[in-house]
Amino acid sequence: MNLDLFASLFATLASPALALVGPGRAPAPLAHTYSIVARDPKTGEMGVAVQSHYFSVGPIVPWAEAGVGAVATQSLVLVDYGPKGLELMKKGLTAKQALDQLLKADSTHDGRQVAMVDAKGNVAAYTGPSCIPDAGDVQGDQFSCQANLMSHPTIWPAMKAAYEKAQGDLAERLMQALEAAEKAGGDIRGRQSAAIVVVKGEKGANPWDNVVVNLRVEDHDHPLVELRRLLRLRRAYNLEDQGDAFTTAKKSAEAAQAYAEAMKLAPDVVELQFWAASTMYQNGKKPEALALFKQVFAREARWVPLIERLAKVGLFPNDPKAIAEVQAQATKGAPW
């Protein structure tokens, strides 16, 4: 074997940050990985989920925009496929038309792996002949699974089977596809980071309302375990927000249910219980609130003095009797 060629190849593969690309092009990240892009036919939501042995894969591989589509760009990454693919689909091109146009403009596309889904559910994928084996992709109804540098070629079929069998919302099904890939053997190098992005099927007036889930694990021994934990917390905080909204609307039964579900999802998060108790107290649910305050203060006494601080800025009744009633739920003698 030509030693110079071998040295060049080794340097490229060993680098954790950059890959060589064609003349005149900027170096691109190496993101050998497995991912899934999908659209939920029922809700219209679109998303991308990814896991890789690469630091902070979240800003590189997954791209999604409400009302437009989702893109995963990986292997010898040219990040352009993400934002440019979305821009082309926004202009009315299908996923395949957008991908074909970008591949045609990319003279070094042999090392790319890209998948796209548009807002109508059209799917397109490409695995270049220079992607490191095992590499491949497979499509289903409004989704595509793709992977490269895998331990064996059963990874992406395992993702497809898991996604098709999964129940729940889009984020949950994407998560199960990733977990199936890891269970089947995953990346031959191991694991390091993961990400999941889900957007709404239709774009709303406020950009910040268009994102359903946007979670990243930058560096972790078990990134999918951590991503699963973050997804659970995201759901819990969403329920807490719903509880606050129901409380404001004087829908006490609905609020109580939302708070209960939030605390069930994240019983380890004391803060969720504190804010639920505070909101309940101010909306005619004092017995329930006081019982919850008692639990909170028993676990973490640091929350006791916060009641006075909230009262000073109008976030709790500025009433000495109310403040005393709540703080009386603290364990006697506990420092705070």
N, C-alpha and C positions, 0 to 999 in steps of 0.2 A: 504493500500500500504506500502511496506517496505520503512521506512524512509531513511535508508542508500542509497538504490537504487535511491530514489527520489532525495536525495541531490547530488548524483553523476551525475545523468542525468541533474539536474538543472545547476550544475557547468559547465558541458560540453556545454550545449546550451547557457548559459549566456556568456561564454568566447568569446570575439571578435576575438581571435587570433588562438587558438589551439583546436584540437579535439583529443580525445583518439583513439589510434589505437592498434593493436595487440602487444604482447610481443616482445621486441627486435626491434620494429620499432620506428622511430622518430615521434613526434607529427606532425600532419598535420593541415593546415588551414581549418577553416570552411568557405566554400564558397557556401552557399545555394543561388541559383540563377536561372536565365534563360539564355540560350545561343542558338546559331545556328552555325553549321559548314556547309560549302557548297563549291561546285566546280561549276564554270560557264562553261557549256558545250561548249559555243561559244569561249571563250578566254582561257579556261584552268585555269584561276585564281582560287585560293583557299583561303578561309578565315574563320575567327571565329569572332563573335561579342557576347558580354556578358554584362549583367547588374546585380548588386547584392547589397544587403545591407551588404556590407563588405568593409573595407578600402582597396583601391588600389588592385582591383581585377585583373588588367592587368597583373602583373607578375605571377599570379597563374593559372588562368583558360585557357587562349588562347595560343595555340602553333601552329605554321605553318612554313613550309619550302618549298621554291620554288621547283617545280619538284617532290615533295615528298607527301605532304598531309597537313591536318590540324586536330587538336585535341582540344576538350574542356574537361577538367577534373574538376569536381565540387562535391558538396555535402560535405561528409566527405573526403576531398581531399587527394589523394595521388598524388603529383605533378609528380611523376615518369611516370605516364601514358602519359604525354605530350612528353618529350624528348625521352623516350624509345619507345613510339608508333611511333614517327617519324623515329627513328633509324631502327625499324623493317620494316616499310614500305619502307624505303630507300634500304633495303636489298632484297626487292621484295615481301614481304608479302602483302596481301590485307588488307584493313581496318579491316575486320572481323577476319582474321587470327591473325593480330597484337593484336587486342583487346582480343580475346580469350586466347592468350598466356599470356598476362599480367594479366588477371583475374584469370587464373589458378595458377599463381605464387603469387597471393595476397590472403592470408588466411583470410583477413578481408574485402573482397570486397563487403559485403552486404550493406555497407553504401556509396558505390561509385556511382557516375553517370558520365558516360564517353560517348563521341561520337567522331567518327573519319570518315574522308573521305580521300581517297587516290587519287593519280594523275590520275587514270583512272575513277574516279567518283564512285567507290564502297563505300558504306556507312555502318557503323556499330554503334550500340548504346547499352548501358546497363544502366538500372536503378535498383539499388539494392533494395531488399525488406525492408531494414532498412532506406532508404531515407525518410525524414520527409514529410508526406502528406501536400498538394497535390503534387504528384510527378509523372512524366511520360515523355515519349518521343514519337515522331512521325516522320516518314521519308517520303521523296518525292524523286523526280528525282535528285539525286546527292546532297542531303542535309538532315540534321537531326536537329530537334528542340527538346530541352530537358529542363526540369525545375523541381525544387523541393522547398518545403516550400512555395508553391504558395497560393494565396488567394482562388483559386478554380481550378478545373481541365480543364477549358476551355483555359488556358493560352497557352500551346504549340500548340493546334489546331489553335488558333488565329494567332500564329506566322507562321505556315505552310501556312494558307490561305493568309496572307499578303505577304509572300515571293513569292508565286506563282503568285500573281496578280501584283507585283511590276515591274516597268520599270526602266531602267538605268543600270549602271554598277554594279558589284558585291557588292561593298561597299554600294551603295545606297539601294540595295535590302536587305542586311543584316541589315542596319539601320532601314528600314521600318518594318522588322520583330520584332526588339526590341521595336519599338514604339507601335506596335500592342499589344505586351505582356503587356506593361505598361498600355495602354488604357483599356485592358481587366481586369486589376486588379493587375497584377504583384505580386511581393514578398509580403507575408503577413506582413512582418516587415517594408516595405517601400523601400527606395532606398538610395544608397550612392555612388557607383562608377560604371564605365563602361569602356569598351575597345573595339577596333576593329582592327583586323590585316588582311591584304590581301596581298598575295604573288603571284608572277607570276607562270604560269603553267609549264614553263621550267626554269631550273636554268641556269643563265648566268655566264660568267667568273668572274664578279665582284659581290661579295655578297651584296654590298650596292645598287646594281641596281635591286636586286631580290624582294625587298619589295615595294609594291604599296602604302599601307596605314599602318601606325602603330601609333595609337592614344590612349591615356589613359586619363581618368578623375579619379583622385585619390579619391577625396572627394567633394561632391557637393549636394546641396539640390535637384537639378534636373539634375542628371548626363546625361540623354539622351539629354536634351536640350543643355547642354554644349558640348556633343559629336557631336551633329549635327552642332553646331557652328564651332568646330574645323575641322570637315570634310569639311565645306564650305571654311574655310581658307586654308586648305591643297590643295583644288582644285584651289583656287585663286593663291597661290604661285607656283603651278605646271604650270599654264598658264603664269605667269610672267617669269618663267624659259624658257618656250617654246618661248616666245616673244624675250628674249635675244638671244636664239639660232637662231631664224629666222633672227634677226637683224645682227648677226655675219655672217650669210650666205647671207646677202644682199637681203633677201626676205621681203621687206618693207611692202607689203600688208598683208602677213601672220602675221608679227610681230605686226602690228597695230591691227589686229583682236584679237590676243592673249592678248595683253595688255588691249584692251577694255573689253574683257570678264573677265579678272582678276579683273579689277577695278569695274566692274558691280557686281561681286560676293562679293567683299569686299570693298565697297565704304568708309567704316569707317577706312580703313588702309591707312593712308597717305603715309607711306613708300613705298608701292607698286607703288603709283603714282610718287613719287620722282625718284625711280630707272628707271621707264619707261620713264620719261621725260629725264633723263640723257642719257639713251641709245639712245633715239630718236634724241636728239640734236647732238650726235656724229656720227649719221648715216644719215645725210641729211634731217632730218625731223624737221628743226628748228622752223618753225611757230607753228606746233602742239606741239612741246616740250615747247616752251616759254609760250604758253597758259596753258599748264599743270603745268609748274613751278609756274605760277601766282596763280593757284588754290591751289597748295601745300603751298606756302608761306602765302597765305591769311588765311589758316587754322592753320598752325603751322610755325611760323617764325624761329624756331630753325633750320630748314633745310637750311636757307640762307648761313650761314658761312661754311657749309659742302662742298660747291662747291670749295672753295679755298683749303681745305684740300685734296679733291680728286685730284685736279690738281697737288699738290705737290708729289703725289705718282703715277702719270701717269694714273689715272682713269677718268680724265677729261682733256680737252686741257689746257695746262699750258700757256694760252694766256690771258693777262689782259683784252683784248677787249671781249673775249668770257665770261670770268668770270663776267665782268661788265654787259654784256648784260643779262645774266641770273639773276644776283642779282638785276638788275633794275626792275624785275618783282615783287619784294617785295613791300608791301604797304609802302608808304612813312611814315617815323616816327615810324615804328614798331621796337621794340627793338630786336636785335639779335646779 
